[in-house]
């Protein structure tokens, strides 16, 4: 986690205690498949030290106050397993993804009262990823495909025509800040999920919705098919006539990934190829600096929060799958993935234990520490394995085995009518105390380690 405000002193103490004369980066040879796998194994191990869902007294798949990040963790693990074959974490992944499934649509009772549409959507993307990489369905639980379908079904029931002629609100509940906002990640994410379901199942139900969401997005300030700008948000109060144009990489990436799936699903439609090329070029122009991925809005000022640290890691994965699904983009995308991975590896010199930083473009450790940094590093390392194995996503007609339930989630009324229990101030305070205690213990342990070395 990034340690802002009152944590600054603690962060400084950590750095003072932990930095020794020896600095070791992850040794990455971008031309070696084994070297990339080793780098990914190192960052995955670091990433999983933050996961407590497999311990007594903790909830599988859940993180206090940031529930959606469980999906980002499992997305990284699914791709890590797919490209490396390392099944070390598969059982934790399977249990966590099932535990948070709710009534088959990722609206679990303990968290559903404060979720946004984007939060639920990311779990749907994790579920469809599990189906696409042929991660075996659970023997006692929901199939991965049905979970993705459950998310899709509950979300399209929230398609909102009260303003702007359609679109997904950012938030689900009227009492949430941002309820009157329609944004790119909620709409682009549902577009991507629909496109992936269309390709996996072959059903026009999903492709029709993908086209509907795409066309609606083009009718608003969120997406332009002339400049290929992707704005962050637009407001219902002014009938979606203005935009919040903060530039975030994952907004571009989610539309790009959806367009790549639609291109592949339509067997090479020129319409979708134009969309892929337009979004890809704009993404690279905006978020590649000196050949390296950079979250341009927050990294230069060192103001990225935990969510924002994850964005370019997600985009790394989406770029790699775009290169597979749209082969004409491969030679454009791969060099940027390679240079970004080399820079990320050089950032993993922290604390003499390969801790990875945020600002890869510095090619050195920048003092940041947390699960999100390790997830993003894992994503960029794994993304580079497409140079050695172009085993892309399967579908039901090309070996996919996950079972379908087109009506999944339709009977779950908690997604729209029942208010669930909220996370209290006491819950958050307790989580903060546990984090502080853990941090102090970690300082002591690592200081002893440095002294012993």
Beta strands, then each sheet from edge to edge (+ up, - down):
strand 1: 181-183
strand 2: 233-235
strand 3: 288-289
strand 4: 292-293
sheet 1: 1+ 2-
sheet 2: 3+ 4-
end
